[in-house]
């Protein structure tokens, strides 16, 4: 099974996060600021290598904590 972000995710959000294709682990790649955005909704797709390939989708909601205050 291979994981990826859905095509519906904006390029700006894809610059802030990366997803490991094999494990599905999501990591930050940019700076997140609570004052700008308090949460992110990411659509993730999982696809197998069958013939035909099957896929499933899920929504991941990430909350940003305000560590400055």
Residue pairs with C-beta under 8 A, 6 or more apart in sequence:
1 46
1 47
1 48
2 21
2 22
2 46
2 47
2 48
2 49
3 19
3 20
3 21
3 22
3 23
3 24
3 44
3 45
3 46
4 19
4 21
4 44
4 45
4 47
5 14
5 17
5 19
5 42
5 43
5 44
5 45
6 43
6 44
6 45
6 57
8 43
9 42
9 43
13 40
13 42
15 29
15 30
16 28
16 29
16 30
16 32
16 40
17 26
17 27
17 28
17 29
17 30
17 40
17 42
17 62
18 26
18 27
18 29
19 25
19 26
19 27
19 44
20 26
20 27
24 44
24 46
26 42
26 44
26 60
26 62
32 64
33 64
34 64
34 65
34 66
34 67
34 68
35 66
37 64
38 63
38 64
39 61
39 62
39 63
39 64
40 61
40 62
40 64
41 59
41 60
41 61
41 62
42 59
42 60
42 61
42 62
43 57
43 58
43 59
43 60
44 57
44 58
44 59
44 60
45 55
45 56
45 57
46 55
46 56
46 57
46 58
47 53
47 54
47 55
48 54
48 55
